[in-house]
Amino acid sequence: MGKRAVISVVALAAVCIGVYTQMTIFVVPPMAATTDGMILVFPRLSKTEFLDSPDGICQREAGMVNGLCRRVTLGVVAGKARIVARLPYSETLYRMSAPAS
């Protein structure tokens, strides 16, 4: 492997680590009469993880998931997050981000 290839691999690894430690992929599930679901990408907040959802935060912080906790969590995220991208909803990512039921 040449010197250029090594530098490229190291640079790519640094970018991946930076994204993993500094960004959140937040999966908002479809909810009755409010949204079809979406994915928000934003700089990480104090209570968010790399792949997260309102249900994941509710489970970690309150020990349970319910409609009120979901709405409060979404309100806090909407108020604090600087959204970088909005993407279509993914059921697969939601399942990975939500607590096992």
N, CA, C and O atoms as CSV, one atom per row, in Angstrom:
chain,resi,resn,atom,element,x,y,z
A,1,MET,N,N,0.852,-1.168,0.000
A,1,MET,CA,C,0.000,0.000,0.000
A,1,MET,C,C,0.897,1.229,0.000
A,1,MET,O,O,1.818,1.332,0.810
A,2,GLY,N,N,0.629,2.151,-0.899
A,2,GLY,CA,C,1.445,3.343,-1.020
A,2,GLY,C,C,1.143,4.364,0.059
A,2,GLY,O,O,0.159,4.256,0.792
A,3,LYS,N,N,2.009,5.353,0.135
A,3,LYS,CA,C,1.872,6.404,1.146
A,3,LYS,C,C,0.551,7.160,0.990
A,3,LYS,O,O,-0.093,7.493,1.985
A,4,ARG,N,N,0.149,7.430,-0.248
A,4,ARG,CA,C,-1.119,8.125,-0.498
A,4,ARG,C,C,-2.316,7.326,-0.006
A,4,ARG,O,O,-3.248,7.884,0.574
A,5,ALA,N,N,-2.290,6.031,-0.236
A,5,ALA,CA,C,-3.385,5.166,0.192
A,5,ALA,C,C,-3.491,5.148,1.716
A,5,ALA,O,O,-4.591,5.191,2.266
A,6,VAL,N,N,-2.354,5.084,2.391
A,6,VAL,CA,C,-2.347,5.074,3.857
A,6,VAL,C,C,-2.922,6.388,4.387
A,6,VAL,O,O,-3.735,6.386,5.311
A,7,ILE,N,N,-2.502,7.494,3.807
A,7,ILE,CA,C,-3.011,8.801,4.233
A,7,ILE,C,C,-4.511,8.890,3.991
A,7,ILE,O,O,-5.243,9.421,4.825
A,8,SER,N,N,-4.969,8.380,2.870
A,8,SER,CA,C,-6.401,8.388,2.561
A,8,SER,C,C,-7.197,7.561,3.563
A,8,SER,O,O,-8.257,7.990,4.019
A,9,VAL,N,N,-6.698,6.391,3.904
A,9,VAL,CA,C,-7.383,5.523,4.862
A,9,VAL,C,C,-7.424,6.186,6.236
A,9,VAL,O,O,-8.459,6.155,6.901
A,10,VAL,N,N,-6.326,6.780,6.669
A,10,VAL,CA,C,-6.279,7.452,7.965
A,10,VAL,C,C,-7.241,8.649,7.974
A,10,VAL,O,O,-7.948,8.863,8.959
A,11,ALA,N,N,-7.272,9.423,6.895
A,11,ALA,CA,C,-8.182,10.573,6.809
A,11,ALA,C,C,-9.637,10.116,6.853
A,11,ALA,O,O,-10.454,10.718,7.550
A,12,LEU,N,N,-9.966,9.063,6.119
A,12,LEU,CA,C,-11.331,8.533,6.119
A,12,LEU,C,C,-11.712,8.034,7.508
A,12,LEU,O,O,-12.831,8.266,7.965
A,13,ALA,N,N,-10.801,7.359,8.173
A,13,ALA,CA,C,-11.065,6.874,9.531
A,13,ALA,C,C,-11.310,8.042,10.485
A,13,ALA,O,O,-12.203,7.976,11.330
A,14,ALA,N,N,-10.527,9.104,10.355
A,14,ALA,CA,C,-10.703,10.272,11.215
A,14,ALA,C,C,-12.067,10.920,10.985
A,14,ALA,O,O,-12.730,11.321,11.942
A,15,VAL,N,N,-12.487,11.025,9.740
A,15,VAL,CA,C,-13.801,11.598,9.428
A,15,VAL,C,C,-14.907,10.722,10.012
A,15,VAL,O,O,-15.853,11.235,10.610
A,16,CYS,N,N,-14.795,9.416,9.843
A,16,CYS,CA,C,-15.815,8.494,10.372
A,16,CYS,C,C,-15.908,8.591,11.895
A,16,CYS,O,O,-17.007,8.617,12.448
A,17,ILE,N,N,-14.782,8.644,12.560
A,17,ILE,CA,C,-14.773,8.767,14.023
A,17,ILE,C,C,-15.383,10.100,14.439
A,17,ILE,O,O,-16.154,10.162,15.396
A,18,GLY,N,N,-15.041,11.160,13.723
A,18,GLY,CA,C,-15.617,12.470,14.026
A,18,GLY,C,C,-17.123,12.485,13.884
A,18,GLY,O,O,-17.822,13.009,14.751
A,19,VAL,N,N,-17.628,11.924,12.815
A,19,VAL,CA,C,-19.078,11.859,12.601
A,19,VAL,C,C,-19.728,11.018,13.700
A,19,VAL,O,O,-20.758,11.409,14.249
A,20,TYR,N,N,-19.140,9.878,14.022
A,20,TYR,CA,C,-19.710,8.982,15.031
A,20,TYR,C,C,-19.766,9.640,16.411
A,20,TYR,O,O,-20.727,9.435,17.152
A,21,THR,N,N,-18.768,10.409,16.756
A,21,THR,CA,C,-18.728,11.003,18.092
A,21,THR,C,C,-19.412,12.361,18.187
A,21,THR,O,O,-19.713,12.816,19.290
A,22,GLN,N,N,-19.663,13.018,17.058
A,22,GLN,CA,C,-20.188,14.381,17.101
A,22,GLN,C,C,-21.592,14.552,16.527
A,22,GLN,O,O,-22.199,15.607,16.713
A,23,MET,N,N,-22.117,13.556,15.842
A,23,MET,CA,C,-23.414,13.699,15.177
A,23,MET,C,C,-24.422,12.686,15.719
A,23,MET,O,O,-24.053,11.660,16.289
A,24,THR,N,N,-25.702,13.003,15.525
A,24,THR,CA,C,-26.798,12.103,15.881
A,24,THR,C,C,-27.669,11.878,14.656
A,24,THR,O,O,-28.033,12.820,13.952
A,25,ILE,N,N,-27.994,10.628,14.417
A,25,ILE,CA,C,-29.000,10.259,13.424
A,25,ILE,C,C,-30.241,9.929,14.253
A,25,ILE,O,O,-30.290,8.902,14.930
A,26,PHE,N,N,-31.239,10.807,14.193
A,26,PHE,CA,C,-32.411,10.737,15.060
A,26,PHE,C,C,-33.615,10.287,14.252
A,26,PHE,O,O,-34.075,11.000,13.360
A,27,VAL,N,N,-34.120,9.109,14.563
A,27,VAL,CA,C,-35.213,8.502,13.804
A,27,VAL,C,C,-36.542,8.797,14.500
A,27,VAL,O,O,-36.800,8.324,15.607
A,28,VAL,N,N,-37.374,9.585,13.828
A,28,VAL,CA,C,-38.691,9.939,14.354
A,28,VAL,C,C,-39.711,9.001,13.717
A,28,VAL,O,O,-39.928,9.055,12.506
A,29,PRO,N,N,-40.345,8.133,14.525
A,29,PRO,CA,C,-41.294,7.182,13.946
A,29,PRO,C,C,-42.604,7.868,13.542
A,29,PRO,O,O,-42.926,8.943,14.048
A,30,PRO,N,N,-43.355,7.243,12.632
A,30,PRO,CA,C,-44.676,7.789,12.288
A,30,PRO,C,C,-45.549,7.824,13.535
A,30,PRO,O,O,-45.576,6.873,14.315
A,31,MET,N,N,-46.256,8.927,13.711
A,31,MET,CA,C,-47.158,9.065,14.858
A,31,MET,C,C,-48.512,9.513,14.341
A,31,MET,O,O,-48.608,10.169,13.303
A,32,ALA,N,N,-49.531,9.161,15.056
A,32,ALA,CA,C,-50.913,9.452,14.645
A,32,ALA,C,C,-51.111,10.927,14.331
A,32,ALA,O,O,-50.914,11.785,15.192
A,33,ALA,N,N,-51.496,11.211,13.114
A,33,ALA,CA,C,-51.916,12.541,12.649
A,33,ALA,C,C,-50.848,13.624,12.751
A,33,ALA,O,O,-51.167,14.797,12.558
A,34,THR,N,N,-49.595,13.282,13.045
A,34,THR,CA,C,-48.595,14.332,13.165
A,34,THR,C,C,-47.481,14.235,12.134
A,34,THR,O,O,-47.010,15.258,11.638
A,35,THR,N,N,-47.058,13.041,11.807
A,35,THR,CA,C,-45.924,12.917,10.896
A,35,THR,C,C,-45.905,11.543,10.238
A,35,THR,O,O,-46.422,10.569,10.783
A,36,ASP,N,N,-45.310,11.486,9.078
A,36,ASP,CA,C,-45.107,10.203,8.403
A,36,ASP,C,C,-43.817,9.546,8.866
A,36,ASP,O,O,-43.478,8.453,8.413
A,37,GLY,N,N,-43.111,10.194,9.749
A,37,GLY,CA,C,-41.823,9.711,10.199
A,37,GLY,C,C,-40.720,10.352,9.373
A,37,GLY,O,O,-40.929,10.708,8.213
A,38,MET,N,N,-39.557,10.496,9.969
A,38,MET,CA,C,-38.420,11.094,9.279
A,38,MET,C,C,-37.146,10.792,10.044
A,38,MET,O,O,-37.175,10.300,11.173
A,39,ILE,N,N,-36.041,11.095,9.411
A,39,ILE,CA,C,-34.739,10.989,10.054
A,39,ILE,C,C,-34.139,12.383,10.062
A,39,ILE,O,O,-34.087,13.057,9.033
A,40,LEU,N,N,-33.685,12.807,11.239
A,40,LEU,CA,C,-33.027,14.095,11.386
A,40,LEU,C,C,-31.557,13.849,11.702
A,40,LEU,O,O,-31.227,12.963,12.491
A,41,VAL,N,N,-30.687,14.621,11.096
A,41,VAL,CA,C,-29.258,14.536,11.387
A,41,VAL,C,C,-28.861,15.878,11.979
A,41,VAL,O,O,-29.110,16.928,11.386
A,42,PHE,N,N,-28.233,15.836,13.166
A,42,PHE,CA,C,-27.828,17.075,13.824
A,42,PHE,C,C,-26.636,16.817,14.741
A,42,PHE,O,O,-26.364,15.673,15.105
A,43,PRO,N,N,-25.921,17.890,15.116
A,43,PRO,CA,C,-24.825,17.715,16.072
A,43,PRO,C,C,-25.360,17.138,17.381
A,43,PRO,O,O,-26.449,17.494,17.829
A,44,ARG,N,N,-24.603,16.270,17.968
A,44,ARG,CA,C,-25.039,15.538,19.149
A,44,ARG,C,C,-25.377,16.465,20.308
A,44,ARG,O,O,-24.649,17.414,20.599
A,45,LEU,N,N,-26.496,16.173,20.962
A,45,LEU,CA,C,-26.903,16.860,22.181
A,45,LEU,C,C,-26.426,16.034,23.373
A,45,LEU,O,O,-25.968,14.905,23.199
A,46,SER,N,N,-26.528,16.583,24.572
A,46,SER,CA,C,-25.989,15.899,25.752
A,46,SER,C,C,-26.635,14.535,26.027
A,46,SER,O,O,-25.974,13.644,26.559
A,47,LYS,N,N,-27.892,14.363,25.681
A,47,LYS,CA,C,-28.593,13.103,25.987
A,47,LYS,C,C,-28.767,12.184,24.780
A,47,LYS,O,O,-29.395,11.132,24.903
A,48,THR,N,N,-28.229,12.550,23.624
A,48,THR,CA,C,-28.428,11.721,22.434
A,48,THR,C,C,-27.210,10.864,22.142
A,48,THR,O,O,-26.092,11.164,22.560
A,49,GLU,N,N,-27.464,9.792,21.414
A,49,GLU,CA,C,-26.413,8.888,20.972
A,49,GLU,C,C,-26.288,9.005,19.450
A,49,GLU,O,O,-27.035,9.754,18.821
A,50,PHE,N,N,-25.344,8.264,18.860
A,50,PHE,CA,C,-25.136,8.336,17.425
A,50,PHE,C,C,-26.405,7.984,16.658
A,50,PHE,O,O,-26.816,8.730,15.769
A,51,LEU,N,N,-27.027,6.864,16.990
A,51,LEU,CA,C,-28.294,6.452,16.384
A,51,LEU,C,C,-29.323,6.452,17.500
A,51,LEU,O,O,-29.220,5.668,18.443
A,52,ASP,N,N,-30.317,7.326,17.399
A,52,ASP,CA,C,-31.243,7.500,18.511
A,52,ASP,C,C,-32.651,7.748,17.994
A,52,ASP,O,O,-32.864,7.970,16.802
A,53,SER,N,N,-33.607,7.706,18.913
A,53,SER,CA,C,-35.009,7.969,18.601
A,53,SER,C,C,-35.677,8.493,19.873
A,53,SER,O,O,-35.111,8.364,20.959
A,54,PRO,N,N,-36.869,9.080,19.757
A,54,PRO,CA,C,-37.578,9.504,20.962
A,54,PRO,C,C,-37.814,8.327,21.918
A,54,PRO,O,O,-37.710,8.475,23.136
A,55,ASP,N,N,-38.133,7.164,21.354
A,55,ASP,CA,C,-38.369,5.991,22.195
A,55,ASP,C,C,-37.108,5.567,22.938
A,55,ASP,O,O,-37.173,5.183,24.106
A,56,GLY,N,N,-35.975,5.636,22.273
A,56,GLY,CA,C,-34.709,5.278,22.915
A,56,GLY,C,C,-34.386,6.199,24.077
A,56,GLY,O,O,-33.960,5.747,25.140
A,57,ILE,N,N,-34.592,7.500,23.869
A,57,ILE,CA,C,-34.329,8.468,24.942
A,57,ILE,C,C,-35.307,8.266,26.094
A,57,ILE,O,O,-34.906,8.300,27.257
A,58,CYS,N,N,-36.593,8.053,25.783
A,58,CYS,CA,C,-37.586,7.827,26.837
A,58,CYS,C,C,-37.235,6.599,27.668
A,58,CYS,O,O,-37.325,6.629,28.896
A,59,GLN,N,N,-36.840,5.533,27.007
A,59,GLN,CA,C,-36.482,4.307,27.731
A,59,GLN,C,C,-35.278,4.545,28.641
A,59,GLN,O,O,-35.277,4.103,29.790
A,60,ARG,N,N,-34.258,5.238,28.141
A,60,ARG,CA,C,-33.056,5.492,28.949
A,60,ARG,C,C,-33.329,6.447,30.107
A,60,ARG,O,O,-32.862,6.217,31.222
A,61,GLU,N,N,-34.080,7.513,29.849
A,61,GLU,CA,C,-34.255,8.567,30.846
A,61,GLU,C,C,-35.429,8.319,31.798
A,61,GLU,O,O,-35.325,8.619,32.988
A,62,ALA,N,N,-36.544,7.777,31.293
A,62,ALA,CA,C,-37.740,7.598,32.118
A,62,ALA,C,C,-38.020,6.137,32.449
A,62,ALA,O,O,-38.836,5.842,33.322
A,63,GLY,N,N,-37.347,5.224,31.756
A,63,GLY,CA,C,-37.572,3.808,32.012
A,63,GLY,C,C,-38.798,3.250,31.320
A,63,GLY,O,O,-39.138,2.082,31.510
A,64,MET,N,N,-39.471,4.069,30.515
A,64,MET,CA,C,-40.654,3.606,29.788
A,64,MET,C,C,-40.893,4.504,28.579
A,64,MET,O,O,-40.374,5.617,28.489
A,65,VAL,N,N,-41.689,3.987,27.659
A,65,VAL,CA,C,-42.032,4.737,26.451
A,65,VAL,C,C,-43.537,4.971,26.444
A,65,VAL,O,O,-44.320,4.030,26.576
A,66,ASN,N,N,-43.937,6.229,26.288
A,66,ASN,CA,C,-45.357,6.551,26.139
A,66,ASN,C,C,-45.484,7.800,25.264
A,66,ASN,O,O,-44.489,8.458,24.958
A,67,GLY,N,N,-46.696,8.113,24.872
A,67,GLY,CA,C,-46.937,9.227,23.962
A,67,GLY,C,C,-46.476,10.567,24.514
A,67,GLY,O,O,-45.918,11.380,23.777
A,68,LEU,N,N,-46.702,10.808,25.801
A,68,LEU,CA,C,-46.293,12.076,26.406
A,68,LEU,C,C,-44.776,12.235,26.368
A,68,LEU,O,O,-44.272,13.295,25.996
A,69,CYS,N,N,-44.059,11.202,26.745
A,69,CYS,CA,C,-42.597,11.264,26.732
A,69,CYS,C,C,-42.082,11.494,25.309
A,69,CYS,O,O,-41.161,12.284,25.100
A,70,ARG,N,N,-42.676,10.807,24.340
A,70,ARG,CA,C,-42.284,11.014,22.935
A,70,ARG,C,C,-42.436,12.473,22.523
A,70,ARG,O,O,-41.525,13.059,21.937
A,71,ARG,N,N,-43.600,13.059,22.835
A,71,ARG,CA,C,-43.860,14.452,22.440
A,71,ARG,C,C,-42.910,15.422,23.136
A,71,ARG,O,O,-42.405,16.353,22.509
A,72,VAL,N,N,-42.668,15.211,24.421
A,72,VAL,CA,C,-41.746,16.077,25.162
A,72,VAL,C,C,-40.338,15.964,24.584
A,72,VAL,O,O,-39.660,16.972,24.386
A,73,THR,N,N,-39.904,14.742,24.317
A,73,THR,CA,C,-38.574,14.520,23.748
A,73,THR,C,C,-38.445,15.205,22.394
A,73,THR,O,O,-37.440,15.866,22.131
A,74,LEU,N,N,-39.438,15.059,21.540
A,74,LEU,CA,C,-39.404,15.720,20.234
A,74,LEU,C,C,-39.367,17.238,20.379
A,74,LEU,O,O,-38.669,17.914,19.623
A,75,GLY,N,N,-40.107,17.778,21.339
A,75,GLY,CA,C,-40.102,19.218,21.570
A,75,GLY,C,C,-38.737,19.722,22.014
A,75,GLY,O,O,-38.276,20.769,21.561
A,76,VAL,N,N,-38.098,18.980,22.895
A,76,VAL,CA,C,-36.764,19.371,23.365
A,76,VAL,C,C,-35.758,19.307,22.224
A,76,VAL,O,O,-34.959,20.226,22.041
A,77,VAL,N,N,-35.798,18.225,21.461
A,77,VAL,CA,C,-34.871,18.086,20.329
A,77,VAL,C,C,-35.115,19.196,19.307
A,77,VAL,O,O,-34.162,19.800,18.815
A,78,ALA,N,N,-36.371,19.468,18.984
A,78,ALA,CA,C,-36.693,20.508,18.010
A,78,ALA,C,C,-36.215,21.878,18.482
A,78,ALA,O,O,-35.806,22.709,17.671
A,79,GLY,N,N,-36.265,22.113,19.783
A,79,GLY,CA,C,-35.845,23.397,20.323
A,79,GLY,C,C,-34.345,23.572,20.423
A,79,GLY,O,O,-33.848,24.695,20.341
A,80,LYS,N,N,-33.616,22.484,20.597
A,80,LYS,CA,C,-32.176,22.582,20.830
A,80,LYS,C,C,-31.309,22.207,19.633
A,80,LYS,O,O,-30.202,22.725,19.488
A,81,ALA,N,N,-31.791,21.327,18.788
A,81,ALA,CA,C,-30.951,20.777,17.713
A,81,ALA,C,C,-30.857,21.733,16.527
A,81,ALA,O,O,-31.834,22.382,16.152
A,82,ARG,N,N,-29.671,21.805,15.952
A,82,ARG,CA,C,-29.459,22.523,14.691
A,82,ARG,C,C,-29.440,21.453,13.607
A,82,ARG,O,O,-28.421,20.802,13.375
A,83,ILE,N,N,-30.569,21.283,12.955
A,83,ILE,CA,C,-30.747,20.173,12.015
A,83,ILE,C,C,-29.929,20.406,10.753
A,83,ILE,O,O,-30.037,21.445,10.101
A,84,VAL,N,N,-29.109,19.415,10.427
A,84,VAL,CA,C,-28.234,19.467,9.263
A,84,VAL,C,C,-28.908,18.843,8.051
A,84,VAL,O,O,-28.719,19.305,6.926
A,85,ALA,N,N,-29.704,17.781,8.277
A,85,ALA,CA,C,-30.364,17.094,7.159
A,85,ALA,C,C,-31.663,16.456,7.638
A,85,ALA,O,O,-31.779,16.032,8.788
A,86,ARG,N,N,-32.631,16.397,6.738
A,86,ARG,CA,C,-33.898,15.682,6.947
A,86,ARG,C,C,-33.969,14.615,5.865
A,86,ARG,O,O,-33.858,14.905,4.674
A,87,LEU,N,N,-34.154,13.383,6.301
A,87,LEU,CA,C,-34.165,12.252,5.381
A,87,LEU,C,C,-35.454,11.466,5.545
A,87,LEU,O,O,-36.134,11.601,6.562
A,88,PRO,N,N,-35.801,10.643,4.556
A,88,PRO,CA,C,-37.007,9.811,4.678
A,88,PRO,C,C,-36.877,8.792,5.819
A,88,PRO,O,O,-35.781,8.353,6.168
A,89,TYR,N,N,-38.014,8.442,6.374
A,89,TYR,CA,C,-38.089,7.482,7.472
A,89,TYR,C,C,-37.581,6.108,7.037
A,89,TYR,O,O,-37.799,5.686,5.901
A,90,SER,N,N,-36.904,5.420,7.953
A,90,SER,CA,C,-36.433,4.062,7.721
A,90,SER,C,C,-36.839,3.185,8.903
A,90,SER,O,O,-36.385,3.397,10.027
A,91,GLU,N,N,-37.687,2.211,8.644
A,91,GLU,CA,C,-38.118,1.272,9.680
A,91,GLU,C,C,-36.926,0.513,10.260
A,91,GLU,O,O,-36.876,0.267,11.466
A,92,THR,N,N,-35.975,0.145,9.418
A,92,THR,CA,C,-34.790,-0.585,9.871
A,92,THR,C,C,-33.987,0.238,10.857
A,92,THR,O,O,-33.594,-0.274,11.905
A,93,LEU,N,N,-33.732,1.507,10.548
A,93,LEU,CA,C,-32.990,2.361,11.478
A,93,LEU,C,C,-33.789,2.586,12.749
A,93,LEU,O,O,-33.213,2.639,13.835
A,94,TYR,N,N,-35.111,2.721,12.635
A,94,TYR,CA,C,-35.929,2.898,13.837
A,94,TYR,C,C,-35.795,1.683,14.750
A,94,TYR,O,O,-35.616,1.835,15.959
A,95,ARG,N,N,-35.878,0.500,14.194
A,95,ARG,CA,C,-35.750,-0.713,15.022
A,95,ARG,C,C,-34.398,-0.798,15.696
A,95,ARG,O,O,-34.285,-1.292,16.818
A,96,MET,N,N,-33.364,-0.314,15.007
A,96,MET,CA,C,-32.019,-0.323,15.597
A,96,MET,C,C,-31.892,0.720,16.719
A,96,MET,O,O,-31.087,0.547,17.633
A,97,SER,N,N,-32.683,1.799,16.651
A,97,SER,CA,C,-32.552,2.891,17.620
A,97,SER,C,C,-33.495,2.774,18.816
A,97,SER,O,O,-33.237,3.364,19.865
A,98,ALA,N,N,-34.566,2.031,18.671
A,98,ALA,CA,C,-35.573,1.929,19.714
A,98,ALA,C,C,-35.276,0.767,20.654
A,98,ALA,O,O,-34.620,-0.200,20.266
A,99,PRO,N,N,-35.759,0.862,21.889
A,99,PRO,CA,C,-35.569,-0.242,22.820
A,99,PRO,C,C,-36.342,-1.476,22.382
A,99,PRO,O,O,-37.400,-1.369,21.762
A,100,ALA,N,N,-35.819,-2.624,22.701
A,100,ALA,CA,C,-36.515,-3.879,22.372
A,100,ALA,C,C,-37.802,-3.958,23.171
A,100,ALA,O,O,-37.822,-3.663,24.366
A,101,SER,N,N,-38.891,-4.362,22.498
A,101,SER,CA,C,-40.159,-4.457,23.215
A,101,SER,C,C,-40.497,-5.864,23.602
A,101,SER,O,O,-41.538,-6.103,24.213
